[in-house]
Amino acid sequence: MEQEAEREERAGQQGKLGKRSLITLLGPAFVASIAYVDPGNVAANLSAGAEFGYLLVWVLVAANLMAVLVQYLSAKLGIVTDHSLPELLGLRMKRGPRLAYWGQAELVAAATDLAEVIGGAIALKILVDLPLLLGGVIVGAVSMGLLLLQGTGRQRRFEFVIMGLLLIITIGFMAGSFVSPIDWRQVGGGLLPQFEGQQSVLLAASMLGATVMPHAIYLHSSLVKDRHGVGHGTAIKRRLLHASRVDVVLGLFIAGSVNIAMLLMAAAALPGIPGTDTIEGAAAAITEHLGQGIGIVFAVGLLASGLASTSVGSYAGATIMAGLLKVRIPILARRLVTLIPALLILGSGFDPTRALILSQVLLSIGIPFALIPLVKLTSSRTLMGEFVNPVWLRFTAIGVVAVIVVLNVALVALTITGSV
């Protein structure tokens, strides 16, 4: 009787999904796209524009196209298999390798959290001159409130709040581009792959190599499952895959546009100005050259970025632990534990920008562990059935993974040797 009731309930859910409009199926990719406009991206985009003008526009365009493919594969995996990437890996690994894999994935999640809390704290310092430690505490407390919205039956509410923050981020980071004298002819020239010396190559590697965040890959496969449910038939899965393609393109288009707008603003208004390699220095330069209003809007966008990103990062960490260890702890307890390292760094007086750079190195190390299994699993006919990656997509994905992994390895090596 219970099995019959479950089948009837599942059939009812599938009927509802089949009747819902496309727009009501969107949302998971917008949450995942927060990873692409987090505080860790801000300094790199502004520094690239201020130092090299429009030269590296093509890097951000290429990075965004790669991100679209990766995030779609993650969503596809969750929809087709009814499992997240961490869950599938947990089912396939023996205890020792599984614990080791979980350890590196948790380091990635912790590094993500570190960057977002520090970014939010810097924003509060810019806005109201709060000490960094107090700002970190406030960011952590607000993120806990946001996480209360996430839970069974409340996924859509959480998505709406994150999308609202994404809107604030978009306005905050793009506002300066509307009052900057952008040379659109040079923007067109910047779409051609080119470099000017070793420093531009190194900066391009850091921009492109650090684009795809491993926690967003783990998370997206879980977001679609949590949002749409499991056990769907072939027709519903096809509809959800179509919705996910639209979702990913829209979400990453917004994130990519924000990043490009930051670079264009810096190229037009901040060329050659020193200090733009740090977030505080960039914010000061924006205020000085574009006006206090634009500076305030930028800082508000940075604060929204920190709050949204740290909430999404905590969600990703819970997904990783549940999938690999089959252990669920209250997400607020997780939030509190992962907040402690960020607060210790903020309280110690350690250079926050340097801490952001080191956190990006940890993220870079985790990239291959997320990307390679993702492509391998979505290319498995045994697992994916008729939804297996076609040959062209398989080779495209392999090429994208190779480029991202090589650039991340180069970024880590250059950072360790002090070349970056």
C-alpha positions in Angstrom: 0.0 0.0 0.0 2.8 2.4 0.9 4.6 1.7 -2.5 1.3 2.3 -4.3 0.8 5.6 -2.5 4.4 6.7 -3.3 3.8 5.9 -7.0 0.5 7.9 -7.0 2.2 10.8 -5.3 5.1 10.7 -7.8 2.7 10.6 -10.7 0.9 13.6 -9.3 4.2 15.5 -9.0 5.2 14.6 -12.6 1.8 15.8 -13.8 2.3 19.2 -12.1 5.8 19.5 -13.6 4.5 18.8 -17.0 2.0 21.6 -16.8 4.2 24.3 -15.2 5.4 27.1 -17.4 9.1 27.2 -18.3 9.7 30.3 -16.1 8.6 28.5 -13.0 11.2 25.8 -13.5 14.1 28.4 -13.5 16.2 29.2 -10.5 18.8 26.7 -9.5 21.4 28.1 -12.0 20.9 31.6 -10.6 21.9 30.3 -7.2 24.9 28.5 -8.6 25.9 31.6 -10.6 26.6 33.5 -7.4 29.9 31.7 -7.4 30.9 33.7 -10.5 30.4 37.1 -9.0 31.9 36.5 -5.5 34.4 38.9 -3.9 37.3 36.8 -5.2 36.5 37.9 -8.8 36.3 41.6 -8.2 39.9 42.5 -7.8 41.0 40.4 -10.7 38.5 42.0 -13.1 39.3 45.6 -12.0 43.0 45.0 -12.0 42.9 43.6 -15.5 41.0 46.6 -16.8 43.1 49.2 -15.0 46.4 47.6 -16.1 45.6 46.4 -19.6 42.5 48.2 -20.7 40.3 46.2 -23.0 43.0 43.7 -23.9 41.6 40.8 -21.9 37.9 41.1 -22.6 38.1 37.8 -24.5 39.3 36.0 -21.4 36.0 36.7 -19.6 33.9 35.8 -22.6 35.8 32.4 -23.0 35.6 31.8 -19.3 31.8 32.3 -19.3 31.3 30.0 -22.2 33.2 27.3 -20.4 31.2 27.9 -17.2 27.9 27.4 -19.1 29.0 24.0 -20.3 30.2 22.9 -16.8 27.2 24.0 -14.9 24.8 22.5 -17.4 26.6 19.1 -17.1 26.2 19.3 -13.3 22.5 20.1 -13.6 22.1 17.3 -16.2 23.7 14.8 -13.8 21.4 15.6 -11.0 18.2 15.5 -13.2 19.0 12.3 -15.0 20.4 10.2 -12.1 18.4 11.6 -9.2 21.7 12.0 -7.3 24.1 14.8 -6.7 27.7 14.5 -7.8 28.9 14.0 -4.2 26.3 11.3 -3.7 27.4 9.4 -6.9 31.0 9.6 -5.9 30.2 8.4 -2.4 28.4 5.4 -3.8 31.4 4.5 -6.0 34.3 5.0 -3.6 35.7 2.8 -0.9 35.9 4.2 2.6 39.5 5.4 2.5 39.4 7.2 -0.8 36.0 8.6 0.0 37.2 10.2 3.2 40.3 11.6 1.4 38.0 13.0 -1.3 35.7 14.5 1.3 38.6 16.1 3.0 39.7 18.0 -0.1 36.1 18.9 -1.0 35.6 20.3 2.5 38.8 22.4 2.2 37.3 23.8 -1.0 34.1 24.7 0.8 36.0 26.3 3.7 38.1 28.3 1.3 35.0 29.5 -0.4 33.5 30.6 2.9 36.7 32.3 3.9 36.7 34.5 0.7 33.0 35.4 1.0 33.1 36.4 4.7 36.3 38.5 4.2 34.7 40.1 1.1 31.6 41.1 3.0 33.7 42.4 5.9 35.7 44.6 3.6 32.4 45.9 2.1 31.2 46.9 5.6 34.6 48.6 6.3 34.2 50.6 3.1 30.6 51.5 3.8 30.5 52.3 7.5 34.2 51.9 8.6 33.5 48.9 10.7 36.5 46.9 12.0 37.0 43.8 9.8 36.3 41.3 12.7 33.0 42.9 13.6 32.1 43.0 9.9 32.8 39.3 9.6 30.6 38.6 12.6 27.8 40.6 11.0 28.2 38.9 7.6 28.1 35.5 9.4 25.0 36.3 11.4 23.1 37.6 8.3 24.1 34.5 6.3 22.7 32.3 9.0 19.4 34.1 8.6 19.5 33.5 4.9 20.1 29.8 5.4 17.0 29.6 7.6 15.1 30.1 4.3 16.6 26.9 2.8 14.9 23.6 3.6 12.2 21.2 2.7 9.5 23.0 0.9 11.3 26.3 1.0 13.7 26.0 -1.8 11.9 28.5 -4.0 11.9 31.1 -1.3 15.7 30.7 -0.9 16.1 31.0 -4.6 14.1 34.3 -4.7 16.2 35.8 -1.9 19.5 34.8 -3.7 18.2 36.1 -7.0 17.3 39.4 -5.2 20.9 39.6 -4.0 22.1 38.8 -7.5 20.1 41.8 -8.7 21.8 44.1 -6.1 25.2 42.6 -7.1 24.4 43.3 -10.8 23.4 46.9 -10.1 26.3 47.5 -7.8 29.0 46.1 -10.0 27.6 47.4 -13.3 26.6 50.9 -12.3 30.1 52.4 -12.9 30.2 51.1 -16.5 27.2 53.4 -17.3 29.1 56.5 -16.4 32.5 55.5 -17.8 33.6 56.6 -21.2 33.8 53.1 -22.7 35.5 52.9 -26.1 33.3 50.2 -27.8 35.7 50.0 -30.8 38.4 48.9 -28.4 36.0 46.5 -26.7 35.6 44.8 -30.1 39.3 44.6 -30.5 39.5 43.0 -27.0 37.5 40.1 -28.2 40.5 38.9 -30.2 42.7 36.5 -28.2 46.0 38.5 -27.5 48.5 39.3 -24.9 51.0 42.1 -24.1 53.9 40.6 -22.2 54.2 38.1 -19.4 52.1 40.0 -16.8 49.0 39.9 -19.1 49.5 36.2 -19.6 49.7 35.6 -15.9 46.6 37.8 -15.2 44.7 36.0 -18.0 45.6 32.6 -16.4 44.3 33.8 -13.0 41.1 35.1 -14.5 40.3 32.1 -16.6 41.7 29.4 -14.4 39.8 30.6 -11.3 36.5 31.0 -13.1 34.9 27.7 -12.5 34.4 27.1 -8.8 34.3 23.5 -7.6 31.7 24.1 -4.9 29.3 25.4 -7.6 29.7 22.1 -9.5 28.9 20.0 -6.5 26.0 22.2 -5.6 24.2 22.6 -8.9 23.6 18.8 -9.2 22.0 19.0 -5.8 20.0 22.1 -6.4 18.1 20.7 -9.3 17.3 17.5 -7.3 16.1 19.5 -4.3 14.0 21.8 -6.4 12.4 19.4 -8.9 12.3 16.2 -7.0 13.3 12.7 -8.2 11.9 9.7 -9.9 10.7 11.4 -13.1 10.0 9.7 -16.3 11.8 10.3 -19.6 9.4 13.0 -20.9 9.7 15.1 -17.6 13.5 14.7 -17.6 13.6 16.1 -21.1 11.5 19.0 -20.1 13.7 19.7 -17.0 16.9 19.4 -19.1 15.5 22.0 -21.5 14.6 24.3 -18.6 18.1 23.8 -17.1 19.7 24.8 -20.4 17.7 28.0 -20.4 18.4 28.5 -16.7 22.1 28.1 -17.0 22.4 30.4 -20.1 20.4 33.2 -18.4 22.1 32.8 -15.0 25.7 32.7 -16.4 24.8 35.5 -18.9 24.1 37.8 -16.0 27.2 36.7 -14.1 29.4 37.0 -17.2 27.9 40.5 -18.0 28.7 41.7 -14.5 32.3 40.6 -14.7 32.8 42.1 -18.1 31.2 45.3 -17.0 33.7 45.6 -14.1 36.6 45.1 -16.5 35.2 47.7 -19.0 34.6 50.2 -16.2 38.2 49.8 -15.0 39.5 50.0 -18.6 37.6 53.3 -19.2 37.9 55.1 -15.9 40.8 53.6 -14.0 43.7 53.0 -16.5 47.1 53.0 -14.9 45.8 53.9 -11.4 47.7 52.0 -8.7 46.1 50.1 -5.9 43.3 48.4 -8.0 44.8 45.0 -7.3 43.1 45.1 -3.9 39.4 45.4 -3.3 39.7 48.4 -0.9 42.1 50.1 -3.3 39.8 49.5 -6.2 36.8 50.8 -4.3 38.8 54.0 -3.3 39.7 54.5 -6.9 36.1 54.1 -8.1 34.9 56.6 -5.6 37.7 59.1 -6.5 37.3 58.9 -10.2 33.6 58.1 -10.7 32.0 59.8 -7.7 30.9 58.9 -4.2 27.5 57.6 -5.3 29.1 55.0 -7.6 31.5 54.1 -4.9 28.7 53.5 -2.4 26.7 51.4 -4.9 29.8 49.3 -5.7 30.3 48.7 -1.9 26.7 47.7 -1.5 27.1 45.3 -4.4 30.2 43.8 -2.8 28.3 43.4 0.5 25.5 41.6 -1.3 28.1 39.4 -3.1 29.6 38.4 0.2 26.3 37.6 1.9 24.9 35.6 -1.1 28.2 33.8 -1.7 28.7 32.7 1.9 25.2 31.4 2.1 25.5 29.4 -1.1 28.9 28.1 0.0 27.5 26.8 3.3 24.7 25.1 1.3 27.4 23.5 -0.9 29.3 22.3 2.1 26.3 20.6 3.5 25.7 18.9 0.1 29.2 17.6 0.0 29.1 16.1 3.5 25.7 14.5 3.0 26.7 13.0 -0.3 30.2 11.7 0.6 29.7 10.8 4.3 26.0 10.3 4.4 26.0 12.5 7.5 23.7 15.4 7.9 24.3 18.1 10.5 22.1 21.2 10.9 23.2 23.7 8.2 23.3 26.5 10.8 25.8 24.5 12.9 27.9 24.0 9.8 27.7 27.7 9.1 29.0 28.5 12.6 31.9 26.1 12.4 33.1 27.3 9.0 32.8 30.9 10.1 35.4 30.5 12.8 38.5 30.3 10.5 37.4 33.5 8.6 36.9 35.4 11.9 40.3 34.2 13.2 42.0 35.6 10.1 40.1 38.9 10.3 41.0 39.2 14.0 44.6 38.4 13.5 45.4 41.4 11.3 46.4 39.2 8.3 46.1 41.0 5.0 42.6 40.3 3.9 43.5 40.6 0.2 46.3 38.1 0.6 43.9 35.8 2.4 41.5 36.0 -0.6 44.4 35.1 -2.9 45.3 32.1 -0.9 41.7 30.9 -0.7 41.6 31.1 -4.5 44.7 28.8 -4.6 42.8 26.2 -2.5 39.9 26.5 -4.9 42.1 25.9 -7.8 43.5 22.8 -6.3 40.0 21.4 -5.9 39.0 22.0 -9.6 40.2 18.7 -11.1 38.5 16.7 -8.4 35.2 18.1 -9.4 35.5 18.5 -13.1 37.0 15.2 -14.1 34.4 13.0 -12.4 31.6 15.2 -13.7 32.6 14.7 -17.3 33.3 11.0 -16.8 29.9 10.4 -15.1 27.9 12.3 -17.7 29.7 10.4 -20.5 28.8 7.0 -19.0 26.0 5.3 -21.0 25.5 2.9 -18.1 24.7 5.7 -15.8 23.0 8.2 -18.1 21.3 5.9 -20.6 19.8 7.8 -23.5 20.9 11.1 -21.9 24.6 10.3 -22.2 26.8 13.0 -23.6 27.0 12.8 -27.4 30.5 12.4 -28.8 30.8 16.1 -29.8 29.8 17.2 -26.3 32.1 14.7 -24.7 35.2 15.9 -26.5 34.2 19.5 -26.0 33.9 18.9 -22.3 37.3 17.1 -22.2 38.9 20.0 -24.0 37.3 22.6 -21.6 38.4 20.5 -18.6 42.0 20.2 -19.9 42.2 24.0 -20.4 40.8 24.8 -17.0 42.9 22.2 -15.1 46.1 23.3 -16.9 45.5 27.0 -16.1 44.6 26.2 -12.5 47.8 24.2 -12.1 49.8 27.1 -13.6 48.0 29.6 -11.3 48.9 27.5 -8.2 52.5 27.1 -9.3 52.9 30.8 -10.1 51.3 31.8 -6.8 53.6 29.5 -4.8 56.7 30.8 -6.6 55.6 34.4 -6.1 55.3 35.2 -9.8 51.7 36.3 -9.4 
